[in-house]
Amino acid sequence: MDKVRIGLIGCGGIANGKHMPALSKLPHVEMVAFCDLIEERAQKAAKEYGAEGAQVYTDYKQLLDRKDIDVVHVLTPNKQHSFITVHALEAGKHVMCEKPMAINSAEAKKMLDAAKRTGKKLTIGYQNRFRPECMYLKKVIEAGELGDIYFARAYAVRRRGVPTWGVFLDAENQGGGPLIDIGTHALDMTLWEMDNYEPQMVVGSTYRKLADTENAANPWGPWDPKKFTVEDSAFGFVKMKNGATISLDASWALNTLRHDDGKILLCGDKAGADILGDRPNTLRINGEKFSKLYTLTPDLAAGGVAFFEGTGSGKSEDVEARMWIDHIMDDSKPLVTKPEQAYVVTQILEAIYTSASTGKPVYFD
């Protein structure tokens, strides 16, 4: 395969802020089709990023009817992820679906089943794995330097950072608020670093304590309380089958001075690590040697380090796109995010919501 021809379904913020800029940097990619319910957005995307002759659609099914498209990127509101992905897989396309995988585990399972049934490739957009500090930490863990990781904290906490555009505040279209929006990234990072995808029990709480605030301070402007139908914060506790525990904090609005969005802490029996610093790419590894405690901060800004063969350095979304296209063109290249892993993330998020609504723990088989 000399060229990978891509169709994009959804031309909004995540398409313009992440996918299209990253794909445009790859020499073997042509973006040939753009679909959005708002035709002007699709036209704008085609003009800025489209290959010669790129077509615009408002009906995603017409895009999927094209036999010359190899890959589809599903970049729509969460509710649409599952059925569009299934249709695309059944139409013979490989699919990159933006996070979260789906609004619940039943919908995510349909995506898994469709990928297995069709033999087409499916991945989910968890680009935070490919931040330099996360990739370096993965190598440290794979080398056994942390030992048995038995406790972790996953943070996606904003003092104020409520997205007021699109359908982010709409429970019907999104399936939830900060937990499913940014908490999903922190949880994915944590599970991936631990390489642990076997939850046993989940307890969770969700809150709407600040959502009804009128004229609230917010970097994207005050939100409309009448349209804010999701939680403003959520907290979960996960016990894994091997005894490890994970604490997950997620908020768009919380009265705290800490800003820990997309950060994690891991504790092993040999050493610990955290990505909690205020500066980008801050990774700290801590432990004990020769009866003395130590803290190590790797210099990740030295540049030019290929953490995984063939990825090189660069922004996390660029690394993600490059690895995804490499996998499409060459099966020997690693898949960016295995859908089975993303499915477990969805299961845990759903369990936190279920526990919060019922007041009871959720147990996995």
C-alpha positions in Angstrom: 0.0 0.0 0.0 1.6 3.3 -1.2 -1.1 5.6 0.1 -3.6 5.4 2.9 -6.8 7.2 1.9 -8.8 8.5 4.8 -12.3 9.7 5.3 -13.2 11.8 8.4 -16.6 11.7 10.0 -17.0 14.8 12.2 -15.1 18.0 11.4 -15.4 19.8 14.7 -12.9 20.7 17.5 -11.1 17.3 17.9 -10.7 16.9 14.1 -9.2 20.4 13.7 -7.2 20.4 16.9 -5.7 16.9 16.7 -6.5 14.5 13.8 -6.2 16.6 10.7 -3.1 18.5 11.6 -1.4 15.2 12.7 -2.4 13.3 9.5 -1.4 16.2 7.3 2.3 15.7 8.4 2.4 12.1 7.2 3.7 11.5 3.6 1.6 8.4 2.9 -1.8 9.8 3.9 -4.4 11.5 1.7 -7.6 12.9 3.3 -10.1 12.4 0.6 -13.5 12.7 2.2 -15.0 14.9 5.0 -18.4 14.5 6.6 -20.2 16.7 9.1 -23.8 17.6 9.8 -22.8 21.2 9.3 -21.7 21.2 5.7 -19.7 24.4 6.0 -17.4 22.7 8.6 -16.8 19.8 6.2 -16.1 22.2 3.3 -13.6 24.2 5.4 -11.8 21.0 6.5 -11.6 19.8 2.9 -10.2 23.1 1.8 -7.5 23.2 4.5 -6.5 19.5 4.6 -8.1 17.7 1.7 -6.3 16.0 -1.2 -7.1 17.2 -4.7 -10.7 16.3 -5.5 -11.6 15.7 -1.8 -15.4 15.3 -1.4 -17.7 16.7 1.2 -20.7 14.9 2.8 -23.4 15.5 5.4 -24.5 11.8 5.4 -21.7 9.5 6.7 -23.3 6.5 4.9 -22.5 8.1 1.6 -18.9 8.4 2.7 -18.8 4.8 3.7 -20.2 3.7 0.3 -16.9 4.8 -1.3 -14.7 1.8 -2.2 -11.5 3.8 -2.4 -11.4 4.8 1.3 -9.1 2.6 3.4 -9.5 4.2 6.8 -12.2 6.2 8.6 -11.7 8.5 11.6 -14.8 8.7 13.8 -14.7 12.1 15.5 -18.3 12.7 16.5 -20.1 13.1 19.9 -19.8 10.0 22.0 -23.3 8.7 21.4 -22.5 8.2 17.7 -19.1 6.4 18.2 -20.5 2.9 18.3 -22.9 2.7 15.4 -20.8 4.7 13.0 -17.7 2.6 13.9 -19.7 -0.6 13.3 -21.0 0.6 10.0 -17.5 1.6 8.9 -16.0 -1.7 9.9 -18.7 -3.6 8.0 -18.1 -1.3 5.0 -14.5 -2.7 4.9 -12.8 0.3 6.5 -10.2 0.4 9.3 -11.3 2.7 12.0 -9.7 5.2 14.4 -12.5 6.2 16.8 -11.8 9.1 19.2 -12.1 8.5 22.9 -14.1 7.3 24.8 -14.7 4.1 22.9 -18.5 4.4 23.5 -21.1 5.7 26.0 -21.3 2.3 27.7 -19.8 -1.2 27.6 -22.6 -2.7 25.6 -22.0 -0.3 22.7 -18.3 -0.8 23.0 -18.7 -4.5 22.8 -20.6 -4.1 19.5 -17.5 -2.3 18.2 -15.2 -5.1 19.4 -17.4 -7.8 17.9 -17.6 -5.9 14.6 -13.8 -5.6 14.4 -13.3 -9.3 15.0 -16.1 -10.3 12.6 -14.8 -8.2 9.7 -11.1 -8.6 10.4 -10.6 -4.8 10.0 -8.4 -2.8 12.4 -9.9 -0.7 15.2 -8.1 1.7 17.6 -9.3 4.3 20.0 -7.8 7.8 20.3 -5.9 7.8 23.6 -3.0 10.0 22.6 -1.8 10.8 26.1 0.0 7.5 26.2 2.4 9.0 23.7 3.5 12.0 25.7 7.3 11.7 26.2 7.1 11.2 30.0 4.5 8.4 29.6 6.5 6.6 27.0 9.7 6.9 29.1 7.9 5.6 32.2 6.6 2.7 30.2 10.1 1.6 29.5 11.1 2.0 33.1 8.2 -0.2 34.2 8.9 -2.8 31.5 12.5 -3.0 32.8 11.0 -4.0 36.2 12.4 -0.9 38.0 9.1 -0.2 39.9 8.5 -3.9 40.7 4.9 -4.9 41.6 2.7 -1.8 41.1 0.0 -2.1 43.8 -1.4 1.4 44.1 -2.1 4.1 41.6 -3.9 7.5 41.4 -5.3 8.8 38.1 -6.0 12.6 38.0 -8.1 14.6 35.6 -8.9 17.5 37.9 -9.6 21.1 36.8 -10.4 23.9 39.2 -12.5 25.4 36.4 -12.4 24.1 32.9 -15.9 23.4 31.7 -16.2 23.0 27.9 -19.1 25.2 26.9 -19.2 24.4 23.1 -20.7 21.5 21.3 -22.6 18.9 23.3 -20.1 18.3 26.1 -22.7 19.2 28.8 -25.4 17.0 27.2 -25.8 13.7 29.0 -27.8 12.2 26.1 -25.1 12.8 23.5 -22.0 12.4 25.7 -23.0 9.7 28.3 -21.4 11.7 31.1 -19.3 14.7 32.0 -15.6 15.0 33.1 -15.4 11.3 34.0 -16.0 10.1 30.5 -14.4 13.2 28.9 -11.0 13.6 30.6 -11.1 11.0 33.3 -11.0 8.4 30.6 -7.5 9.6 29.5 -6.1 9.5 33.0 -7.5 6.0 33.6 -6.2 4.7 30.2 -2.7 6.1 31.0 -2.8 4.3 34.4 -3.9 0.9 33.2 -1.5 1.1 30.3 1.5 1.9 32.5 0.5 -0.9 34.9 -0.4 -3.3 32.1 -3.3 -4.4 34.3 -6.7 -4.8 32.7 -8.5 -7.1 35.1 -10.8 -5.1 37.5 -12.6 -6.9 40.3 -14.6 -4.3 42.0 -15.5 -0.6 41.5 -17.0 2.0 43.9 -17.8 5.5 42.7 -19.4 8.8 43.4 -20.5 11.6 41.1 -21.5 15.2 42.0 -23.3 18.2 40.6 -22.3 20.8 43.2 -21.1 23.6 41.0 -23.0 23.0 37.7 -26.0 25.2 38.7 -23.8 28.2 39.3 -24.9 31.3 37.3 -22.3 33.4 35.6 -19.5 31.1 36.8 -15.9 31.9 36.3 -14.6 29.7 33.5 -11.8 30.1 30.9 -14.3 29.3 28.1 -17.0 31.6 29.5 -19.9 30.9 31.9 -21.9 27.8 31.3 -25.7 27.5 31.0 -26.9 25.6 34.1 -30.0 24.5 32.2 -27.9 22.7 29.6 -25.4 21.3 32.2 -27.0 17.8 32.5 -23.9 15.8 33.4 -21.8 15.6 36.6 -19.2 18.3 37.4 -17.0 15.9 39.2 -16.6 12.2 39.8 -14.4 9.9 41.9 -13.8 6.2 41.7 -12.0 3.5 43.5 -11.0 0.4 41.6 -9.7 -2.9 43.0 -8.0 -5.1 40.5 -8.0 -8.9 40.6 -4.4 -9.1 41.5 -5.0 -6.9 44.6 -3.8 -3.6 43.2 -6.0 -0.5 43.7 -6.5 2.6 41.6 -8.1 5.9 42.7 -9.5 8.1 39.9 -10.4 11.8 40.3 -12.1 13.7 37.5 -13.6 17.2 37.5 -14.4 20.1 35.2 -15.2 22.3 38.2 -13.9 21.7 41.7 -12.9 24.1 44.5 -9.2 23.1 44.7 -6.0 24.9 44.0 -4.5 21.7 42.4 -4.6 21.4 38.6 -3.9 17.8 37.8 -5.4 17.1 34.4 -3.9 14.0 32.7 -1.6 13.1 35.6 -0.8 9.9 37.3 1.0 8.4 40.4 2.2 4.8 40.6 3.6 3.0 43.7 5.5 -0.2 43.3 7.4 -2.4 45.8 10.7 -1.4 44.3 10.1 2.2 43.4 7.4 4.7 42.6 6.8 7.3 39.9 4.6 10.2 39.2 3.7 12.7 36.5 2.5 15.5 38.8 4.8 18.4 38.1 3.6 21.8 36.9 6.0 21.8 33.9 5.3 19.7 30.8 7.0 16.3 30.6 7.7 16.2 34.3 8.4 12.7 35.4 9.8 11.8 38.9 11.0 8.4 39.9 11.5 7.8 43.6 12.9 5.0 45.7 15.6 3.9 48.1 19.2 2.9 47.5 22.0 2.3 49.9 19.7 3.2 52.8 19.0 6.6 51.3 15.9 7.9 49.6 16.3 9.3 46.1 14.3 11.2 43.5 15.2 11.0 39.9 13.9 13.4 37.2 14.9 12.2 33.7 15.7 14.9 31.2 13.0 14.3 28.6 13.7 17.5 26.7 17.1 16.3 25.4 15.4 15.5 22.1 15.7 12.9 19.4 14.9 9.9 21.6 12.9 7.2 19.9 11.0 5.7 22.9 9.4 3.1 20.6 11.1 1.9 17.5 9.9 3.9 14.5 8.0 6.6 16.5 10.7 9.1 17.0 9.9 12.3 19.0 7.1 14.7 18.5 3.7 15.7 19.9 1.7 12.9 21.4 -1.0 13.3 18.7 1.6 13.1 15.9 3.2 10.0 17.4 -0.3 8.4 17.7 -1.2 9.2 14.1 2.2 7.9 12.8 1.9 4.6 14.7 -1.7 4.1 13.5 -0.8 4.7 9.9 2.3 2.5 10.2 0.1 -0.3 11.5 -2.3 0.1 8.6 0.5 -0.1 6.1 2.5 -2.8 7.9 0.9 -5.4 10.3 4.2 -5.9 12.1 4.0 -2.4 13.5 2.3 -2.1 16.9 -1.4 -1.1 17.2 -1.8 2.3 18.9 -4.5 1.3 21.4 -5.8 -2.2 21.4 -9.6 -2.0 21.4 -9.8 -4.7 24.1 -7.9 -2.3 26.4 -10.2 0.6 25.6 -13.2 -1.7 26.3 -11.9 -2.2 29.9 -11.6 1.5 30.3 -15.2 1.9 29.2 -16.3 -0.9 31.6 -14.7 0.8 34.6 -16.1 4.2 33.7 -19.6 2.7 33.4 -19.1 0.9 36.7 -18.3 4.2 38.5 -21.4 5.8 37.1 -23.5 2.7 38.1 -22.1 2.7 41.6 -22.7 6.4 41.9 -26.4 6.0 40.9 -27.1 2.9 43.0 -24.9 3.6 46.0 -23.5 0.1 45.7 -20.2 -1.4 44.5 -20.0 -3.0 41.1 -18.4 -6.4 40.8 -16.9 -7.9 37.7 -17.1 -11.6 36.8 
